[in-house]
């Protein structure tokens, strides 16, 4: 499992426009689930992350796909006008899942 995570500070009042720009026409098939988190103290501080059912080799193959690269490039350009700055922007391999009592 791969987790993509990006921390952003969006322009004040731009969350809805940012979300519209973030949403692709079609999610990649390996996407399991994605989340957007908004900081309770600063709702313009947003962390987005998604889980893809891929191993590192599958992630490398997806990144190398020219069609996927074009989709991602267009999404990043569309989001850029709503983003003041970006913090963490990384790809992680999920090492383990720890379910809690509510699971």
Buried (B, 14 or more C-beta within 10 A) or exposed (E): BBBBBBBBBBEEEBBEBBBEBBEBEEEBEBBEEBEBEEEEEEEBBBBBBBBBEBEEEEBEEBEEEEEBEEBBEEBEEBBEEBBEEEEEEEEEEEEEEEEEEEE
